[in-house]
Amino acid sequence: MEAKLLDLRDYPMPFLDDPMSPAMLEGNYPDKTVKIWAEKIKEADGYIIVAPEYNHGYSGVLKNAMDQLYSEWNNKPVGFVSYGGVGGARSVEQLRQVAIEFQMAPIRNAIHIQAPWGLVDDRGNLKPGAFDYLKDNKDKFLSQLIWWAKALKTARENG
């Protein structure tokens, strides 16, 4: 597996305000940054989306970045890593619904990081063993995502 980190700060997209839905644009996005974003998303066979939970949901910046595209997301798996007071569970629940609308395959397992503010010391350094409780879940999460990525890549290639 090869992984690339995409930080939305590197893709300062405008708020979605096109007169036509991205689903109808067939990849012909008018904004230059959106075109670059689309190419990056198109390259991948699967995704891990890392999202905090704010006010029982995920961030507007993430929603905007997802909504800018359509076909680039289709028929690919997605897994979620989230953090917050309840481990970001509510944001993941909402993101799964959005992923389905993009014709993605959200995997069952997710990584929920409980109360991330308690994982660091007074200097902001990660406490030793802070993520040990996630090791078993991480392996299941990655195995499931890789399985779906291989299966859906084969299906996409075979039409």
ZAMARGU-4260 file (C-alpha; in steps of 0.2 Angstrom, whole numbers, plus 5000, padded with zeros to 4 digits):
<rodrens>
0) 5000/5000/5000 | 5006/5017/4996 | 4999/5032/5005 | 4999/5050/5001 | 4994/5064/5014
5) 4982/5077/5006 | 4980/5092/5018 | 4965/5103/5013 | 4976/5119/5017 | 4986/5115/5002
10) 4970/5116/4991 | 4961/5132/4995 | 4945/5129/4985 | 4931/5142/4984 | 4915/5138/4992
15) 4905/5128/4980 | 4894/5139/4970 | 4894/5133/4952 | 4877/5134/4943 | 4879/5115/4939
20) 4881/5101/4950 | 4899/5093/4950 | 4890/5077/4945 | 4885/5085/4929 | 4902/5093/4925
25) 4910/5076/4920 | 4927/5082/4927 | 4926/5099/4918 | 4928/5109/4934 | 4930/5128/4931
30) 4941/5132/4946 | 4960/5128/4944 | 4962/5122/4962 | 4947/5111/4960 | 4955/5103/4945
35) 4971/5100/4954 | 4961/5092/4969 | 4951/5082/4957 | 4967/5074/4949 | 4974/5070/4966
40) 4957/5061/4971 | 4956/5052/4955 | 4973/5045/4957 | 4968/5035/4973 | 4960/5018/4974
45) 4954/5021/4992 | 4954/5035/5005 | 4956/5037/5023 | 4948/5053/5029 | 4953/5061/5045
50) 4940/5072/5053 | 4937/5080/5069 | 4920/5081/5076 | 4913/5099/5079 | 4896/5102/5086
55) 4890/5084/5082 | 4897/5085/5064 | 4912/5087/5053 | 4920/5103/5047 | 4913/5114/5033
60) 4930/5114/5024 | 4929/5095/5022 | 4911/5095/5016 | 4916/5108/5003 | 4931/5099/4997
65) 4921/5083/4995 | 4906/5092/4987 | 4918/5100/4974 | 4919/5083/4965 | 4909/5068/4960
70) 4915/5055/4948 | 4932/5055/4956 | 4925/5048/4972 | 4914/5034/4963 | 4916/5016/4967
75) 4931/5018/4979 | 4931/5013/4997 | 4933/5025/5011 | 4938/5023/5030 | 4936/5036/5043
80) 4948/5042/5057 | 4939/5054/5069 | 4942/5062/5085 | 4932/5072/5098 | 4922/5070/5114
85) 4914/5053/5108 | 4928/5049/5097 | 4921/5058/5082 | 4907/5045/5080 | 4894/5057/5075
90) 4904/5065/5062 | 4908/5048/5055 | 4890/5043/5055 | 4886/5058/5044 | 4902/5056/5033
95) 4896/5038/5029 | 4879/5045/5022 | 4889/5058/5011 | 4900/5044/5005 | 4886/5033/4999
100) 4879/5048/4989 | 4896/5049/4980 | 4894/5030/4976 | 4908/5026/4988 | 4910/5011/4999
105) 4912/5016/5017 | 4920/5002/5027 | 4912/4996/5043 | 4928/4999/5054 | 4933/5016/5059
110) 4946/5023/5071 | 4939/5034/5085 | 4951/5044/5095 | 4943/5047/5112 | 4946/5064/5120
115) 4962/5068/5110 | 4966/5083/5122 | 4970/5070/5135 | 4983/5061/5124 | 4996/5075/5126
120) 5006/5081/5141 | 5007/5099/5147 | 5020/5103/5134 | 5009/5097/5120 | 5019/5081/5117
125) 5011/5064/5114 | 5010/5054/5130 | 5019/5037/5129 | 5007/5023/5123 | 4993/5036/5120
130) 4987/5026/5105 | 4991/5008/5111 | 4972/5005/5113 | 4970/5008/5094 | 4982/4995/5088
135) 4970/4980/5085 | 4957/4991/5077 | 4970/4999/5066 | 4975/4982/5059 | 4956/4977/5056
140) 4953/4995/5048 | 4968/4994/5036 | 4964/4976/5031 | 4946/4980/5027 | 4951/4996/5017
145) 4964/4987/5007 | 4952/4972/5003 | 4939/4984/4997 | 4952/4994/4987 | 4958/4979/4978
150) 4940/4972/4975 | 4933/4989/4968 | 4949/4992/4958 | 4946/4976/4949 | 4928/4979/4946
155) 4932/4997/4939 | 4945/4990/4927 | 4933/4976/4921 | 4919/4989/4918
</rodrens>
